[in-house]
């Protein structure tokens, strides 16, 4: 069989790819946040992982590869645009998804096996947050905001190869003295009842962006799976936070 080598962000090296199960190769890639038209930079990861998807199917067989690329259809930018244009969030996201699919067709991109939307998995996200709270990885603030405690996960920073101090110094971090640590990140965000959100044990709100991919990858591919991809700009904080959440919950 053809030897395939892939760059592993965590080890900072190319490694021979050895699937967990050669008859069921599974790949998850962080997809678009659908608030507006894509630009050419957004096309880069779509093309790159389309090439990898095609290659995996050649090596392992058409029916042996599952490719999941999510859609983030709940986000502050989406809500802001909906308010500005006096349109519903669903109308904005459906329109933007159509644009995205049209662009992909123009680029001759294959459709992924599954294309889950974040809003389809809110209940599962609430379940994962409950697990993280019960296991001491997350805590609830008085206003109903739920935060992940980075110091509860000893390997935090291992993907981006940074210390906690370096992360604070080199990145914009929201100042909130209620946080146990400046790097603690949002799992559940309280919102006004007039805004887009869902009921939860912590009040009306919506999930944090990082949490969404941890849940969608698990629910569509199972755990563990073979490849998690995305742009280099996602290594920190998005992928770093995904690892912390997923390991904490499982």
C-alpha positions in Angstrom: 0.0 0.0 0.0 1.2 3.6 -0.7 2.9 5.3 2.2 1.3 8.6 3.1 3.1 11.1 5.3 1.3 14.0 6.9 2.5 16.9 9.0 1.6 16.5 12.6 1.2 19.9 14.3 1.8 18.5 17.8 5.1 16.7 17.0 6.2 19.4 14.5 7.2 16.7 12.0 6.0 14.6 9.1 4.8 11.2 10.2 3.6 8.1 8.4 -0.1 8.1 8.4 -1.5 4.9 10.0 -5.3 4.8 10.3 -6.9 3.4 13.3 -9.0 1.2 11.0 -8.0 1.1 7.3 -11.6 0.2 6.4 -13.0 3.3 8.2 -10.6 6.3 7.8 -12.2 9.3 9.5 -11.3 13.0 8.9 -12.8 16.1 10.5 -12.0 19.6 9.2 -13.1 22.9 10.7 -15.4 24.6 8.1 -16.7 28.1 7.5 -18.5 30.5 9.8 -21.4 31.5 7.5 -21.9 35.2 8.0 -20.8 36.6 4.6 -19.2 35.6 1.3 -15.9 33.7 1.4 -12.6 35.3 0.2 -9.8 33.5 -1.6 -8.0 32.8 1.7 -11.0 30.8 2.9 -10.7 28.6 -0.2 -7.2 27.5 0.7 -8.1 24.9 3.4 -11.1 23.8 1.4 -8.9 22.9 -1.6 -6.1 21.4 0.6 -8.4 19.0 2.4 -10.3 18.2 -0.8 -7.0 17.0 -2.2 -6.3 14.9 0.9 -9.8 13.5 0.8 -9.3 12.4 -2.8 -5.9 10.9 -2.0 -7.3 9.0 1.0 -10.0 7.5 -1.1 -7.5 6.4 -3.8 -5.3 4.7 -1.1 -8.0 3.2 1.1 -11.0 2.9 -1.2 -14.0 5.1 -2.1 -16.2 3.6 0.7 -13.6 3.5 3.4 -13.2 7.3 4.0 -15.6 9.5 6.0 -14.9 13.3 5.6 -16.7 15.7 7.9 -16.5 19.5 7.4 -18.7 21.4 9.8 -20.6 24.7 9.4 -20.6 27.2 12.2 -24.1 28.7 11.9 -24.3 30.5 15.2 -21.8 33.3 16.0 -21.7 37.0 17.0 -20.9 38.1 13.5 -23.9 36.2 12.1 -26.2 37.7 14.7 -24.8 41.2 14.1 -25.4 41.0 10.4 -28.9 39.7 10.9 -29.7 42.7 13.2 -28.1 45.2 10.8 -30.2 43.9 7.8 -33.3 43.1 9.8 -33.3 39.5 8.7 -33.3 36.2 10.6 -30.2 34.3 11.5 -31.5 31.3 9.5 -32.0 33.5 6.4 -28.4 34.8 6.7 -26.9 31.4 7.2 -28.9 29.6 4.5 -27.9 32.3 2.0 -24.3 32.2 2.9 -24.2 28.4 2.8 -25.6 28.5 -0.7 -22.8 31.0 -1.7 -20.2 28.6 -0.1 -21.5 25.6 -2.0 -21.6 27.5 -5.2 -18.0 28.6 -4.8 -17.0 25.0 -4.0 -18.7 23.8 -7.2 -16.8 26.4 -9.2 -13.5 25.1 -7.7 -14.5 21.5 -8.4 -14.5 20.6 -4.7 -16.1 17.3 -3.7 -18.9 17.4 -1.1 -17.8 16.0 2.3 -19.5 12.9 3.6 -21.3 14.9 6.3 -21.7 18.7 6.8 -23.1 19.2 10.3 -24.4 22.5 11.4 -23.6 23.7 15.0 -27.2 24.5 15.7 -28.2 20.8 15.2 -26.2 19.8 18.2 -27.1 22.2 21.0 -28.4 19.4 23.3 -25.2 17.4 22.9 -23.2 20.6 23.7 -25.1 21.1 26.9 -24.4 17.5 27.9 -20.7 17.9 27.3 -20.7 21.1 29.4 -22.4 19.2 32.2 -19.7 16.5 32.1 -16.9 19.2 32.2 -18.5 20.9 35.2 -18.9 17.6 37.0 -15.3 16.6 36.4 -13.9 19.9 37.6 -12.8 21.2 34.2 -15.4 24.0 34.0 -17.2 26.4 36.4 -20.3 28.6 36.3 -20.3 32.4 36.9 -23.1 34.2 38.5 -24.5 35.5 35.2 -24.8 32.0 33.8 -21.6 32.0 31.8 -19.7 28.7 31.8 -15.9 28.8 31.5 -13.4 26.0 30.9 -10.6 26.0 33.5 -7.3 25.7 31.5 -5.3 24.8 34.7 -7.5 21.8 35.1 -5.9 20.3 32.0 -2.2 19.8 32.5 -1.4 19.4 28.8 -2.9 22.7 27.8 -0.5 24.5 25.4 1.1 21.2 24.1 -0.4 21.6 20.6 0.7 25.2 20.1 3.9 24.6 22.0 3.4 27.6 24.3 3.4 28.1 28.1 0.4 29.7 29.7 2.4 32.9 30.3 3.4 33.1 26.7 -0.2 32.7 25.6 -1.3 35.5 27.8 1.5 37.8 26.6 1.2 37.0 22.9 -2.6 37.0 22.5 -5.5 39.3 23.2 -7.3 37.9 26.2 -10.6 39.3 27.5 -10.0 40.9 31.0 -12.6 39.5 33.4 -11.6 39.4 37.0 -14.2 36.7 37.7 -12.1 34.2 35.7 -9.9 31.8 37.7 -7.3 32.3 35.0 -7.1 34.9 32.1 -7.0 32.1 29.5 -10.2 30.4 30.7 -12.5 30.3 27.7 -16.3 30.3 27.2 -18.3 27.1 26.9 -21.7 28.7 27.4 -22.5 32.4 26.8 -25.6 34.0 28.3 -27.7 36.1 26.0 -30.8 38.3 26.1 -34.1 36.5 25.5 -34.6 38.8 22.5 -31.4 37.4 20.9 -30.6 34.1 19.3 -30.2 31.4 21.9 -31.4 28.3 23.7 -32.5 27.3 27.2 -29.9 25.6 29.4 -29.4 24.7 33.0 -27.4 27.9 33.3 -30.0 30.1 31.6 -30.8 31.3 28.1 -27.7 31.5 25.9 -25.6 29.9 23.2 -22.5 27.7 23.0 -18.9 28.8 22.7 -17.3 28.4 19.3 -14.6 26.0 20.5 -17.1 23.6 22.1 -19.1 23.2 18.9 -16.3 21.3 17.0 -15.6 19.0 19.9 -19.2 17.9 19.9 -19.7 17.7 16.2 -16.6 15.7 15.6 -17.5 13.2 18.3 -21.1 12.8 17.2 -20.3 12.4 13.5 -17.2 10.3 13.6 -17.0 8.7 17.1 -13.8 8.7 19.2 -11.0 8.4 18.5 -10.7 9.4 14.8 -7.8 9.8 12.5 -7.3 13.3 11.2 -8.3 16.7 12.6 -7.6 19.5 10.1 -7.9 23.2 9.7 -6.0 26.4 9.0 -2.8 27.3 10.8 -4.6 30.2 12.3 -6.8 27.7 14.3 -3.9 26.0 16.1 -4.4 28.5 19.0 -6.8 29.0 20.5 -9.4 26.9 18.6 -7.7 23.5 18.3 -5.8 23.9 21.6 -9.2 24.4 23.3 -10.8 21.6 21.4 -8.2 19.2 22.8 -8.7 20.4 26.3 -12.5 20.1 26.1 -12.6 16.7 24.4 -10.0 15.1 26.7 -11.7 16.6 29.8 -15.1 15.3 28.8 -13.8 11.8 27.8 
